[in-house]
Amino acid sequence: MLLDGFNHVAILTNDTDRLQEFWVSVFDATVGDAPDMPPEAGMRLSFILVGPHSELNVFEIKGNTEADRQTPGFGRGRLDHLAVHAASLDAFETIRERLMARGAADEFVTDFGTILSIFFRDPDGLECEVCVENPDAQPGVVNPPGTPARRYQSEA
């Protein structure tokens, strides 16, 4: 394989500071602002570093209302949702607790077979997912969406 992951995903927001606070608080991400844009550009660009070489390029554009559009899954255009990968099962569980505490996710953890997954919404309503290798995976087993992860069922 010639690739080793994503470099960045560009997203739109109407509130850069709120979005940055969410990613820093939940994921321990770091933030960097781009050089100041000229006022006539009507745009703010910042970077939220979410991995060793992965970031969100966040654009806040005056008058742009795309971040307000909320539609159901697979009706969102070319980019349906963003999935990030937890560094470990412990990190996954920490992120899960933080997301639930903020009301950004419920308790449900999906068992897709090789990975465990939590879906959440960021402050702008963008659907996102946190994935991690499933320590309970069985070779060759792939589960459909909605399959509950046994290790988390006793919590419900």
N, C-alpha and C positions, 0 to 999 in steps of 0.2 A: 504494500500500500504506500502511496506517495504522500498521503496527508496524515497529520497527527492531531486533528481536531479543528475547531473553529477559531478564527482570529477575532472576529467581532460580529455582532448583530446590531443593526441600526434600528432604533425605536424612537417613536414620537411621544412626547408628554406635554401636558399643560402646566406641570409643576415640577421642575427639575429638583428643587430642594427636597420635596416630599419623596420623590422616587429614590433619590440618593440615600436618604435616611432609612428607607425601607430595606434596601439592599445591604447597607452597612450594618444595620441592626440585626437583620435575620441571618445574613450570610457572611458577616465579617469582611465584606468586600471593601475595597479602597476606591477612592474617588479622585479624579483629576479633571480640572477644567481646562478646556482648550484656550489658547490665547483669545483675548477679548475680540469679539466680532465688532465691526463698525456698527454704530447704532442704526444706520440705514439698512443693514442686513436684516434687522428684526429677528435675529436668531441667537440662541445660546447653544453651544455644543459642549458636552462634558463626556467623560469616560468613567464607567464603573468597571473596575477590574474584578472579574469573577473567577479567574483561574490563572495559572502560570503564563498563559499566552492567549487568554480569552477575555473579551470585554464587551460591554454594552456601550455603543456609541449613542448617546442620548441627545436628541434634538428637541429644543423648545422653540417653536416658530410662532411669532406673533400672528394671530389671525387664523392659524391652521387649526381645524377642528377634528382632524382625523383621530386624535387620541380619545375623543368623546364617543366615537362609534363603538357600540357593543353589539355583537351579533352572536348567534349560537355557533357551536363548534362546526367546523368545515363550511362555514358561511362567512369566514373572515377574510377572504382573499388569499393571496399566494402564501402568506405566512400565517399559519393557523395558531401555533403556540411555540413557545421556547422551552427547551428542556436543558437543565444544567445537571452536572454529575457531581454527587457528593464524594468527598475524598475518602470516606470510610463509612461503615455502618454507624459508628458513634457520631460522626458528623451529620449523617442523615437524620439520626434521632434528635440531635440538638436542633437542627433546622426545622424538623417537624414540630417540635415543642414550641419553637419561636413563632412559626407560622400559625399554629393553633391559638397561641396566646394573643396574637394580633387579629384573630378572626379571618385570616387570609386563607385558611385551609380547615377542613374538617378532620376527623380522626381516621378516615379511610385510607388504607395503604393497599395499592394494587400489587398483586403478584403476577407479573408477566412471564414468569418462569425463570429466565436468566437475570432479570432485574426486579427490584422493588421500586414503586413509584408513588409519589404524592403529587396531586394537582393542587395548584393555588392560583390566586389572582393577585397581581401587583396592585398598587394604589390607583393606577389608571384603568384597571380592569383587564389588563392583558393576561390571558391564561398562560400559565407556566407550569413546569413540572420539574421535580427533583427526582433523579434516578440514582440507584446504587446497585452494585452487584448483589444478587440474592444469595446469602450464605446457605439457604435451604434449597437451592436449585437442584433439580434432578436432571441429569443429562438427557437431552432430547425433548424435554417437556417445555412447551410454550403455551401460556394461558391467554385467553381473550381478555379484553378490557372488562373491568368489573369483577375480576376474580380477587376475593379478599386474601390478603397475606395472613396465613395462620398465626404467625408470631405476634400479630397485633390484634387478633380477634378478641382476646380476653378483655381488652380495654373498652370495647363497645357496650 
